[in-house]
Amino acid sequence: MIKIYQTKFGGIDAPIGERGNCWQASVASILEIPLDEVPNIQEWDEELHWFDEFRKWLEQYGLGAIGLATGGNITIQGYHIIECKSTTLESGETHVVVGLNQEVVHDPNPNAKSLGEVVDYIIFTALDPAKARKPLHAVLGGIYEGKTESQV
């Protein structure tokens, strides 16, 4: 994950081209790609099912995404998006940040005051887990040093 910051800060009532792009910056941060390579969902047609379109866009990275409402006993591993109530925007809108294991690790708004109540999580999923697999020694920091994956 690399920290990428949003460049637009308007609320939902702002003209489309001025609405905040915290989602775009959070996704760019997690995927470690430039901000302008991630679609800005705030600029998509209101009638468009933006989450379906976002998931189609993610396929090029071998990823999918699911939304997970808060509540219940859940454990999330890895990087994900946390949607929370904004304390910066006074209209009660939501804001998204980068999470790792359910802890905030990056807020793309450099002017953020604090984070409000968590609303939900967006979890990235591997479309084909076998293609996403890294050698165990790379993931586990040398525990299996000198052994191939077939020996483990």
C-alpha positions, 0 to 999 in steps of 0.5 A, a space after each residue: 500500500 502506498 499513500 495517495 491523497 484525494 485531490 477533490 473535497 466537495 460534498 454530495 451537493 457539489 457539482 459532479 467534477 468537484 465532489 470528493 474522490 476519497 474512494 478513488 484515492 483509497 483504491 489507488 493506494 491499495 492497488 499502488 497505482 496512480 490516482 488517474 488510473 482509478 475511475 472516480 465513481 463520483 463522476 459516473 452517471 447516477 443511474 449507473 450501478 456504480 458498484 457493479 461497474 467498479 467490480 468489472 473494472 477490478 477484474 483487470 487486476 484479478 480482483 473482485 469486491 464485496 460490501 460487508 455491513 458492520 455488526 456481528 462478529 467479523 474478522 477482516 484480513 488484509 487491505 480493504 476500504 472502510 466507509 465511515 461517517 465523515 466528521 470533516 463534512 458536516 452534512 453527515 455524508 460518508 468518507 472512505 479510508 484504507 484499512 488493514 485488518 480492520 484498522 485505519 492505516 491511511 486517510 486519503 483526506 490530508 485535512 481530515 479531522 477524525 473519523 466517525 462511526 464505521 458504516 461498512 467495509 469493502 473487501 477485495 477478493 481474488 477471482 482466482 486465488 491460485 493466480 494470486 498466490 505468492 511463494 510461502 517464503 515471500 509471504 512468511 518472511 523466510 520461515 520456509 527458507 531453502 524449501 520449495 512450495 512442493 516441499 512444504 
